[in-house]
Amino acid sequence: MSTPSFAGTWHLVDAFALTPDGTRLSSPLGDKVLGQIMYDSAGNMSAQLMSEGRPLFSSRSMDDTPAEEVKQAFLSFTSYWGTYTIDPVAGTVTHHVTGASAPSWPGGDQVRYYELAGSRLTLKTPPIRGRDGAKLVQQLIWEKVA
């Protein structure tokens, strides 16, 4: 089985969570999520996702920005980069994280199941516990733009 090429820039088309019974829920980043993921042919990757319509800080100075605003900004944005490997037999792409907005991610792996059809790339997490404790599969649908 040949290894597919993910090389290029992909923009997020849709993001949502699925319950074990197939019910569609909002992404942890909200109903409308913006994002970009990039893969190069040398095995490097980076991804950025954010809630659409994030509110501006009430102050131009981070020292004067209320902690709750900073918390909400952190919870509405995620970013990471590193290298990647594709396992076409398992149908997975593994992102080997070098740096991330989440301090616990660097040095670890983010495994995603993939489906590649033309200019569409669907990435799915293994079932993971959401903020409410329920196991969900996060699904991201990407469109290749370059």
C-alpha positions in Angstrom: 0.0 0.0 0.0 1.5 3.4 -1.0 1.7 6.2 1.5 -0.5 9.2 0.6 0.9 12.7 0.4 -0.5 15.2 2.8 2.0 17.9 1.6 0.3 21.3 1.2 -1.8 23.8 3.0 -5.2 22.9 4.2 -8.0 25.2 5.5 -10.6 23.9 7.9 -14.1 23.3 6.4 -15.8 21.8 9.5 -15.1 20.8 13.1 -17.3 18.9 15.4 -17.5 16.1 18.0 -19.3 12.8 17.6 -20.8 10.9 20.6 -20.6 7.0 20.6 -24.2 6.9 19.2 -23.2 9.3 16.3 -24.8 12.5 17.6 -23.0 15.5 16.3 -21.9 18.1 18.9 -20.0 21.4 18.7 -16.3 21.3 18.7 -14.6 22.3 22.0 -13.7 25.5 20.2 -17.4 26.3 19.4 -19.9 26.1 16.6 -17.7 27.9 14.0 -14.0 27.1 14.0 -11.3 28.6 11.8 -8.1 26.6 11.1 -5.1 25.8 8.9 -2.9 22.8 8.9 0.3 22.5 6.8 2.4 19.5 6.0 5.6 19.6 4.0 7.3 16.8 2.0 10.2 16.7 4.5 7.8 15.5 7.3 7.1 18.8 9.1 3.7 20.0 10.1 1.9 22.8 11.9 -1.7 23.4 12.9 -3.6 26.3 14.2 -7.3 26.4 15.2 -9.5 29.0 16.8 -13.0 30.0 17.6 -14.5 32.4 15.1 -15.4 35.8 16.7 -13.0 35.7 19.6 -13.5 38.9 21.7 -10.8 41.5 21.8 -9.0 42.0 25.1 -10.4 45.0 27.1 -6.9 46.4 27.4 -4.0 46.8 25.0 -1.6 45.8 27.9 -1.4 42.1 28.9 -0.6 43.3 32.4 -4.0 45.0 32.6 -6.0 42.3 30.9 -8.3 40.4 33.4 -7.4 36.8 34.0 -10.8 35.6 32.8 -10.2 37.2 29.4 -6.8 35.6 29.1 -8.3 32.2 30.1 -11.0 32.5 27.5 -8.4 33.5 24.8 -6.4 30.4 25.7 -9.4 28.1 25.6 -10.5 29.4 22.2 -7.2 28.8 20.4 -4.9 25.9 19.9 -1.7 25.6 18.0 1.1 23.0 17.6 3.9 22.0 15.3 6.4 19.2 14.9 6.9 16.3 12.5 4.5 13.7 11.2 4.4 10.1 10.0 1.7 8.4 8.1 0.7 4.7 8.6 -1.4 3.8 5.5 -2.2 0.3 6.9 -3.6 1.7 10.2 -5.1 4.7 8.4 -3.4 7.1 10.8 -1.2 10.1 10.8 0.8 10.8 13.9 1.8 14.3 14.8 5.0 14.2 16.9 4.6 17.5 18.8 7.7 19.7 19.3 5.8 22.8 20.5 2.2 23.7 21.4 0.0 26.2 23.0 -1.0 23.3 25.4 2.1 22.9 27.7 1.5 19.1 28.1 1.7 18.3 24.4 5.4 18.9 23.5 7.3 15.6 23.4 4.1 13.6 22.9 2.2 12.3 19.9 -1.2 13.3 18.6 -2.6 10.3 16.6 -5.4 11.0 14.0 -7.3 8.6 11.8 -7.5 9.9 8.3 -9.6 9.7 5.2 -8.2 11.4 2.1 -10.5 11.9 -0.9 -9.3 14.3 -3.6 -8.8 17.7 -2.0 -10.6 16.7 1.2 -8.7 15.4 4.3 -10.7 14.2 7.3 -8.9 13.8 10.6 -10.5 12.0 13.6 -9.2 11.6 17.1 -9.4 8.3 18.9 -12.3 8.5 21.5 -11.2 11.0 24.1 -12.9 12.4 27.2 -14.4 15.8 26.8 -14.7 18.5 29.4 -17.9 16.8 30.7 -16.2 13.4 31.0 -18.0 11.8 28.0 -15.9 10.0 25.4 -16.1 11.8 22.0 -14.4 11.6 18.6 -13.3 15.0 17.4 -13.5 15.3 13.7 -11.9 18.0 11.5 -12.5 18.3 7.7 -9.9 20.1 5.7 -9.8 21.4 2.1 -6.5 21.6 0.3 -5.7 25.1 -0.9 -2.1 24.9 -2.0 
